[in-house]
Amino acid sequence: MNAYVERVIEETKKKNADQPEFLQTVTEVLTSIAPVVDAHPEYEANALLERIVEPERQIMFRVAWTDDEGKPHVNRGYRIQFNGALGPYKGGLRFHPTVNLSILKFLGFEQIFKNSLTTLPIGGAKGGSDFDPHGKSDAEIMRFCQAFMTELQRHIGPSTDVPAGDIGVGGREIGYLFGQYRRIRDSWDNGVLTGKPLTYGGSLIRPEATGYGVLYYAQQVFAHENDDIKGKTFALSGYGNVAWGAAKKIAELGGKVVTISGHNGYVYDPEGIVTEEKINYLLEMRASKNANIRMYAEKFGCEFHEGEKPWGVKVDVAIPCAAQNEIGMKEAEQLVANGTKYYFEGANMPATNEAIEYLQSHGVIVGPAKAVNAGGVAVSALEMSQNSERLSWTSEEVDAKLYNIMKSIHDASAASAEEYGLGYDLVKGANIAGFQKVADAMMSQGLF
Ligand code: GLU
C-alpha cells in the first residue's frame, strides 16, 4: 500500500488510540483511496491526509436539565465540525446512551464524503449527546433539547453549521431545538436546522428521503445486474426512520420486507411488511414512549426472535438500518451461506471492515453507507435551498431531485472504480469519488 497512507493511518491510531469506531472508518477510507494518493504526490507535500483526519473543530459541552420530579441530570453534548471545504458543516445529531467522541468522529468523518457525493454544497459534521430518550416524557425531551440548544446555538447558523436528526432525534426534537434557537437568537433563520416539520420550513419527502434514497440507489445496481426488485425478499434491521422509508418504497416497487429488528431481537413476518397498516405501525411504535419491537409481533401475530439479529433469514437483499457494527464475520458468513446477493447499508457503518471484505470477496454486491444512505442529507440540503429562497417545492419536485442525486452517486462511484481499474467495486468507488472532490477543494483553499 501507499507509504504515505500507511504512515497517516499509523499516526491517527497513535493519536486516537481510544477511538475504535473512528479508527475503523479512517482505516477503511484511507486504504481505499491509496490509488488516488499514488497519482497525486502533491497531497503528501501539503499534508492533505493529516489534515483530513483532524476535525476543523470539536465542541464538547455540559447539558444540565431536570426530569419531571425536579431532579437534575447532567449529560455531555458534542458537535464535531469535521470539514467545511465544500460548504457549511452539515450532519445530524444523535441522542443515544452509546454516544461518545469516537462514535461522533466516525459519523462526522463519514459525513464528509457522503455529503461530497450528494453533489450539493455541504461540509461534514455530526453531533449529539449520550442522553437516552427511551422512556422519557415529552416534557423531559423538551427540557433536554432546550438545554442542549442553549449551548449549541452559539456554534451554528444557516451559513455556518446546519444540524439535523439522526438516531433519537426526529421532527419533535428538531421542533424543540428550533424553538430554543429562535428564542435566543431572535431572528428568522429556519435554515439553521433541517428535518423540520412542514409548517415552518420543512421539506416534503425529507422524512422518507433516507429510505427512498436507499431504494433509488438499489434500482441502479439492479439495472446494472439486469435484475429487478419486483418479487425479491428483503431483510431489514431497525424499525426507525430509515427502515420505515425503505419498507414503504420496497412495497411500492413490488418487493417484500420480511424482517425488522430492535435492540432486543427481530421480528419475522413471512407475509411481508407490505400493507399500509403495517408500514404505518412502524411510525406508531417509534412514537410510543416505551417502544419495543415485540409490539409488532404481538399486533400482527408473527414470530419474535428474542436476542437475535435478522441476518440468518434467507433473503435476496439485506439492508441494515439500525446502528454501527451489527454485522461482523458471523453475520457476513450467514448472508453468504444463504445466497444473499445484494447488501445495501441504510445505517452508518453497520458492518466491520472484515465483514465487508468477506461479502465482496464472496460475490455479494455491497452498496456502502456513505453512498446508499446519502438521500437523507441530500434532501436536507434541498431543504436548506428552499429555506434560502423562502419557497417550498412540491413532493414530486423533491422526489425527482432525490432520484437523480442517488443515480448520480451510484454512477460517480461506479465510474471512479472503473477509472482506477477496480471493476464494479462500489465501496472503493464511493470513497474515491467522495474524497476526490474534498481533496481538490482543500488543495485550492490553501493550508489550514
Ligand atoms: N443523520 C443523517 C445522516 O446520517 C442525516 C443528516 C442530515 O440530514 O444533515 O446522513
Residues whose N, C-alpha, C, O or C-beta is under 5 A from the ligand:
A	BS01	LIG	K90 G91 G92 V162 A164 G165 D166 N373 G376 V377 S380
